[in-house]
Amino acid sequence: MRRNSDLIRAILLAIEKDDRCEVLHIPDIDGYPDEAVHFHARLLVEKGFLKTYFPERTGRQPWTCIRLTWEGYDFLDAIRDPVVWRSVKRVASRAGSWSIETLAAVAKAMVVARVEALGLAA
């Protein structure tokens, strides 16, 4: 299965949005099969963006997401704005890479440019 950056962003947004963020079953994401959502959520765990625990296995993947990590929030804050997200994806596709590090670096550069344009840079 190929990684999908839009699904990764959708999972982070869905987890943050839930008021029960300390215990959360992996959310259903419209337009994506459960298998893809679970696969991408596990990638986010491996990257350290989600803190999880895995209860008893009962056939389906009944695991619970406890919360976003500090790194998860930082990444989400950098890509939250839909305009920034579209620009980040466009730049990353031109560069030929969209690793999490690449996406985060491009997004942070765009945020810094916005801050500088507002005359708020240090």
ABEGO torsion letter per residue (X at the ends): XBBBAAAAAAAAAAAAABAAAABBBBBBBBGBBAAAAAAAAAAAAAAGABBBBBBBBAGBBBBBBABBBAAAAAAAAAAABAAAAAAAAAAAAAAGBABAAAAAAAAAAAAAAAAAAAGABX
